[in-house]
Amino acid sequence: MVMKRVQTQPEGWQGFQQFLTMLMQGQHYYQMEQQYFCRVCNQQNERVKQRDLLTGARVS
């Protein structure tokens, strides 16, 4: 799992207030989101719930 900075940041006075609030609470400087990459081919993919994998498998 790799963390990537969220591209959409609020602007203007409201964005500045949110930024100060985050600093005072000790949160990350930037909003971060998880990015998933395949360990074999190094291509980015979406996380699949393990339950979805189990229900999608067919038993012979």
Backbone as XML, in Angstrom:
<?xml version="1.0"?>
<chain id="A" units="angstrom">
  <residue number="1" name="MET">
    <atom name="N" x="0.844" y="-1.165" z="0.000"/>
    <atom name="CA" x="0.000" y="0.000" z="0.000"/>
    <atom name="C" x="0.897" y="1.238" z="0.000"/>
  </residue>
  <residue number="2" name="VAL">
    <atom name="N" x="0.528" y="2.195" z="-0.806"/>
    <atom name="CA" x="1.253" y="3.455" z="-0.926"/>
    <atom name="C" x="0.257" y="4.574" z="-0.675"/>
  </residue>
  <residue number="3" name="MET">
    <atom name="N" x="0.696" y="5.609" z="0.004"/>
    <atom name="CA" x="-0.179" y="6.751" z="0.262"/>
    <atom name="C" x="0.097" y="7.830" z="-0.778"/>
  </residue>
  <residue number="4" name="LYS">
    <atom name="N" x="-0.982" y="8.435" z="-1.275"/>
    <atom name="CA" x="-0.880" y="9.488" z="-2.281"/>
    <atom name="C" x="-1.680" y="10.696" z="-1.799"/>
  </residue>
  <residue number="5" name="ARG">
    <atom name="N" x="-1.181" y="11.869" z="-2.087"/>
    <atom name="CA" x="-1.860" y="13.098" z="-1.686"/>
    <atom name="C" x="-3.151" y="13.278" z="-2.483"/>
  </residue>
  <residue number="6" name="VAL">
    <atom name="N" x="-4.231" y="13.626" z="-1.798"/>
    <atom name="CA" x="-5.507" y="13.896" z="-2.455"/>
    <atom name="C" x="-5.366" y="15.188" z="-3.248"/>
  </residue>
  <residue number="7" name="GLN">
    <atom name="N" x="-5.811" y="15.181" z="-4.494"/>
    <atom name="CA" x="-5.624" y="16.325" z="-5.379"/>
    <atom name="C" x="-6.583" y="17.476" z="-5.085"/>
  </residue>
  <residue number="8" name="THR">
    <atom name="N" x="-7.762" y="17.182" z="-4.581"/>
    <atom name="CA" x="-8.742" y="18.246" z="-4.341"/>
    <atom name="C" x="-8.561" y="18.800" z="-2.931"/>
  </residue>
  <residue number="9" name="GLN">
    <atom name="N" x="-8.152" y="20.026" z="-2.831"/>
    <atom name="CA" x="-7.989" y="20.712" z="-1.560"/>
    <atom name="C" x="-8.894" y="21.935" z="-1.557"/>
  </residue>
  <residue number="10" name="PRO">
    <atom name="N" x="-9.608" y="22.185" z="-0.460"/>
    <atom name="CA" x="-10.460" y="23.376" z="-0.412"/>
    <atom name="C" x="-9.625" y="24.655" z="-0.484"/>
  </residue>
  <residue number="11" name="GLU">
    <atom name="N" x="-10.154" y="25.645" z="-1.164"/>
    <atom name="CA" x="-9.436" y="26.907" z="-1.328"/>
    <atom name="C" x="-10.177" y="28.022" z="-0.599"/>
  </residue>
  <residue number="12" name="GLY">
    <atom name="N" x="-9.521" y="29.166" z="-0.504"/>
    <atom name="CA" x="-10.142" y="30.331" z="0.113"/>
    <atom name="C" x="-10.042" y="30.300" z="1.628"/>
  </residue>
  <residue number="13" name="TRP">
    <atom name="N" x="-10.866" y="31.116" z="2.259"/>
    <atom name="CA" x="-10.851" y="31.263" z="3.712"/>
    <atom name="C" x="-11.218" y="29.956" z="4.414"/>
  </residue>
  <residue number="14" name="GLN">
    <atom name="N" x="-12.210" y="29.232" z="3.883"/>
    <atom name="CA" x="-12.629" y="27.971" z="4.494"/>
    <atom name="C" x="-11.494" y="26.941" z="4.431"/>
  </residue>
  <residue number="15" name="GLY">
    <atom name="N" x="-10.795" y="26.883" z="3.318"/>
    <atom name="CA" x="-9.666" y="25.971" z="3.186"/>
    <atom name="C" x="-8.552" y="26.301" z="4.164"/>
  </residue>
  <residue number="16" name="PHE">
    <atom name="N" x="-8.305" y="27.589" z="4.371"/>
    <atom name="CA" x="-7.281" y="28.018" z="5.323"/>
    <atom name="C" x="-7.664" y="27.625" z="6.745"/>
  </residue>
  <residue number="17" name="GLN">
    <atom name="N" x="-8.941" y="27.782" z="7.092"/>
    <atom name="CA" x="-9.415" y="27.391" z="8.421"/>
    <atom name="C" x="-9.285" y="25.883" z="8.627"/>
  </residue>
  <residue number="18" name="GLN">
    <atom name="N" x="-9.620" y="25.103" z="7.609"/>
    <atom name="CA" x="-9.490" y="23.650" z="7.712"/>
    <atom name="C" x="-8.025" y="23.251" z="7.870"/>
  </residue>
  <residue number="19" name="PHE">
    <atom name="N" x="-7.147" y="23.936" z="7.153"/>
    <atom name="CA" x="-5.714" y="23.675" z="7.255"/>
    <atom name="C" x="-5.220" y="23.928" z="8.679"/>
  </residue>
  <residue number="20" name="LEU">
    <atom name="N" x="-5.593" y="25.059" z="9.272"/>
    <atom name="CA" x="-5.179" y="25.372" z="10.642"/>
    <atom name="C" x="-5.742" y="24.368" z="11.634"/>
  </residue>
  <residue number="21" name="THR">
    <atom name="N" x="-6.982" y="23.957" z="11.436"/>
    <atom name="CA" x="-7.598" y="22.970" z="12.321"/>
    <atom name="C" x="-6.841" y="21.650" z="12.261"/>
  </residue>
  <residue number="22" name="MET">
    <atom name="N" x="-6.462" y="21.230" z="11.060"/>
    <atom name="CA" x="-5.706" y="19.985" z="10.915"/>
    <atom name="C" x="-4.352" y="20.086" z="11.605"/>
  </residue>
  <residue number="23" name="LEU">
    <atom name="N" x="-3.683" y="21.226" z="11.492"/>
    <atom name="CA" x="-2.386" y="21.395" z="12.150"/>
    <atom name="C" x="-2.522" y="21.332" z="13.665"/>
  </residue>
  <residue number="24" name="MET">
    <atom name="N" x="-3.556" y="21.972" z="14.200"/>
    <atom name="CA" x="-3.760" y="21.987" z="15.648"/>
    <atom name="C" x="-4.110" y="20.600" z="16.185"/>
  </residue>
  <residue number="25" name="GLN">
    <atom name="N" x="-4.758" y="19.777" z="15.369"/>
    <atom name="CA" x="-5.142" y="18.429" z="15.797"/>
    <atom name="C" x="-4.032" y="17.415" z="15.561"/>
  </residue>
  <residue number="26" name="GLY">
    <atom name="N" x="-2.951" y="17.823" z="14.896"/>
    <atom name="CA" x="-1.820" y="16.936" z="14.656"/>
    <atom name="C" x="-2.033" y="15.955" z="13.521"/>
  </residue>
  <residue number="27" name="GLN">
    <atom name="N" x="-2.926" y="16.273" z="12.614"/>
    <atom name="CA" x="-3.168" y="15.393" z="11.475"/>
    <atom name="C" x="-2.150" y="15.678" z="10.380"/>
  </residue>
  <residue number="28" name="HIS">
    <atom name="N" x="-2.238" y="14.905" z="9.295"/>
    <atom name="CA" x="-1.323" y="15.091" z="8.172"/>
    <atom name="C" x="-1.457" y="16.497" z="7.595"/>
  </residue>
  <residue number="29" name="TYR">
    <atom name="N" x="-0.370" y="16.982" z="7.051"/>
    <atom name="CA" x="-0.369" y="18.278" z="6.395"/>
    <atom name="C" x="-1.293" y="18.246" z="5.188"/>
  </residue>
  <residue number="30" name="TYR">
    <atom name="N" x="-1.292" y="17.135" z="4.462"/>
    <atom name="CA" x="-2.162" y="16.955" z="3.301"/>
    <atom name="C" x="-3.084" y="15.771" z="3.549"/>
  </residue>
  <residue number="31" name="GLN">
    <atom name="N" x="-4.269" y="15.822" z="2.974"/>
    <atom name="CA" x="-5.149" y="14.663" z="3.005"/>
    <atom name="C" x="-4.493" y="13.568" z="2.172"/>
  </residue>
  <residue number="32" name="MET">
    <atom name="N" x="-4.517" y="12.335" z="2.675"/>
    <atom name="CA" x="-3.875" y="11.226" z="1.983"/>
    <atom name="C" x="-4.908" y="10.151" z="1.676"/>
  </residue>
  <residue number="33" name="GLU">
    <atom name="N" x="-4.697" y="9.447" z="0.554"/>
    <atom name="CA" x="-5.556" y="8.328" z="0.203"/>
    <atom name="C" x="-4.682" y="7.132" z="-0.143"/>
  </residue>
  <residue number="34" name="GLN">
    <atom name="N" x="-5.221" y="5.931" z="0.060"/>
    <atom name="CA" x="-4.457" y="4.721" z="-0.189"/>
    <atom name="C" x="-4.437" y="4.396" z="-1.674"/>
  </residue>
  <residue number="35" name="GLN">
    <atom name="N" x="-3.276" y="3.953" z="-2.137"/>
    <atom name="CA" x="-3.095" y="3.504" z="-3.512"/>
    <atom name="C" x="-2.571" y="2.074" z="-3.442"/>
  </residue>
  <residue number="36" name="TYR">
    <atom name="N" x="-3.109" y="1.201" z="-4.258"/>
    <atom name="CA" x="-2.701" y="-0.202" z="-4.245"/>
    <atom name="C" x="-2.018" y="-0.563" z="-5.554"/>
  </residue>
  <residue number="37" name="PHE">
    <atom name="N" x="-0.927" y="-1.315" z="-5.445"/>
    <atom name="CA" x="-0.159" y="-1.742" z="-6.608"/>
    <atom name="C" x="0.068" y="-3.247" z="-6.536"/>
  </residue>
  <residue number="38" name="CYS">
    <atom name="N" x="0.051" y="-3.888" z="-7.692"/>
    <atom name="CA" x="0.325" y="-5.316" z="-7.796"/>
    <atom name="C" x="1.811" y="-5.545" z="-7.521"/>
  </residue>
  <residue number="39" name="ARG">
    <atom name="N" x="2.132" y="-6.520" z="-6.680"/>
    <atom name="CA" x="3.535" y="-6.805" z="-6.365"/>
    <atom name="C" x="4.254" y="-7.494" z="-7.518"/>
  </residue>
  <residue number="40" name="VAL">
    <atom name="N" x="3.508" y="-8.122" z="-8.402"/>
    <atom name="CA" x="4.114" y="-8.861" z="-9.508"/>
    <atom name="C" x="4.399" y="-7.938" z="-10.689"/>
  </residue>
  <residue number="41" name="CYS">
    <atom name="N" x="3.354" y="-7.211" z="-11.154"/>
    <atom name="CA" x="3.509" y="-6.410" z="-12.378"/>
    <atom name="C" x="3.632" y="-4.909" z="-12.107"/>
  </residue>
  <residue number="42" name="ASN">
    <atom name="N" x="3.490" y="-4.488" z="-10.844"/>
    <atom name="CA" x="3.639" y="-3.095" z="-10.433"/>
    <atom name="C" x="2.614" y="-2.163" z="-11.078"/>
  </residue>
  <residue number="43" name="GLN">
    <atom name="N" x="1.445" y="-2.698" z="-11.452"/>
    <atom name="CA" x="0.379" y="-1.854" z="-11.979"/>
    <atom name="C" x="-0.576" y="-1.491" z="-10.850"/>
  </residue>
  <residue number="44" name="GLN">
    <atom name="N" x="-1.126" y="-0.292" z="-10.934"/>
    <atom name="CA" x="-2.055" y="0.156" z="-9.906"/>
    <atom name="C" x="-3.381" y="-0.576" z="-10.069"/>
  </residue>
  <residue number="45" name="ASN">
    <atom name="N" x="-3.954" y="-0.987" z="-8.941"/>
    <atom name="CA" x="-5.247" y="-1.647" z="-8.969"/>
    <atom name="C" x="-6.092" y="-1.179" z="-7.799"/>
  </residue>
  <residue number="46" name="GLU">
    <atom name="N" x="-7.365" y="-1.551" z="-7.810"/>
    <atom name="CA" x="-8.255" y="-1.206" z="-6.716"/>
    <atom name="C" x="-8.274" y="-2.356" z="-5.733"/>
  </residue>
  <residue number="47" name="ARG">
    <atom name="N" x="-8.436" y="-2.027" z="-4.472"/>
    <atom name="CA" x="-8.478" y="-3.060" z="-3.450"/>
    <atom name="C" x="-9.791" y="-3.821" z="-3.564"/>
  </residue>
  <residue number="48" name="VAL">
    <atom name="N" x="-9.704" y="-5.126" z="-3.515"/>
    <atom name="CA" x="-10.877" y="-5.984" z="-3.585"/>
    <atom name="C" x="-11.065" y="-6.609" z="-2.213"/>
  </residue>
  <residue number="49" name="LYS">
    <atom name="N" x="-12.281" y="-6.557" z="-1.713"/>
    <atom name="CA" x="-12.548" y="-7.151" z="-0.412"/>
    <atom name="C" x="-12.326" y="-8.654" z="-0.483"/>
  </residue>
  <residue number="50" name="GLN">
    <atom name="N" x="-11.755" y="-9.212" z="0.568"/>
    <atom name="CA" x="-11.471" y="-10.635" z="0.588"/>
    <atom name="C" x="-12.767" y="-11.435" z="0.478"/>
  </residue>
  <residue number="51" name="ARG">
    <atom name="N" x="-13.839" y="-10.930" z="1.043"/>
    <atom name="CA" x="-15.124" y="-11.613" z="0.966"/>
    <atom name="C" x="-15.577" y="-11.724" z="-0.487"/>
  </residue>
  <residue number="52" name="ASP">
    <atom name="N" x="-15.365" y="-10.678" z="-1.280"/>
    <atom name="CA" x="-15.733" y="-10.706" z="-2.693"/>
    <atom name="C" x="-14.933" y="-11.766" z="-3.445"/>
  </residue>
  <residue number="53" name="LEU">
    <atom name="N" x="-13.667" y="-11.943" z="-3.080"/>
    <atom name="CA" x="-12.853" y="-12.961" z="-3.726"/>
    <atom name="C" x="-13.377" y="-14.354" z="-3.412"/>
  </residue>
  <residue number="54" name="LEU">
    <atom name="N" x="-13.785" y="-14.565" z="-2.150"/>
    <atom name="CA" x="-14.269" y="-15.880" z="-1.754"/>
    <atom name="C" x="-15.612" y="-16.208" z="-2.388"/>
  </residue>
  <residue number="55" name="THR">
    <atom name="N" x="-16.504" y="-15.244" z="-2.511"/>
    <atom name="CA" x="-17.813" y="-15.509" z="-3.105"/>
    <atom name="C" x="-17.715" y="-15.650" z="-4.609"/>
  </residue>
  <residue number="56" name="GLY">
    <atom name="N" x="-16.689" y="-15.069" z="-5.213"/>
    <atom name="CA" x="-16.529" y="-15.156" z="-6.661"/>
    <atom name="C" x="-15.878" y="-16.459" z="-7.109"/>
  </residue>
  <residue number="57" name="ALA">
    <atom name="N" x="-15.261" y="-17.185" z="-6.176"/>
    <atom name="CA" x="-14.595" y="-18.441" z="-6.531"/>
    <atom name="C" x="-15.622" y="-19.559" z="-6.652"/>
  </residue>
  <residue number="58" name="ARG">
    <atom name="N" x="-15.414" y="-20.404" z="-7.636"/>
    <atom name="CA" x="-16.318" y="-21.544" z="-7.839"/>
    <atom name="C" x="-15.647" y="-22.819" z="-7.346"/>
  </residue>
  <residue number="59" name="VAL">
    <atom name="N" x="-16.426" y="-23.644" z="-6.719"/>
    <atom name="CA" x="-15.909" y="-24.919" z="-6.229"/>
    <atom name="C" x="-16.264" y="-25.997" z="-7.233"/>
  </residue>
  <residue number="60" name="SER">
    <atom name="N" x="-15.263" y="-26.787" z="-7.678"/>
    <atom name="CA" x="-15.505" y="-27.844" z="-8.678"/>
    <atom name="C" x="-15.886" y="-29.136" z="-8.008"/>
  </residue>
</chain>
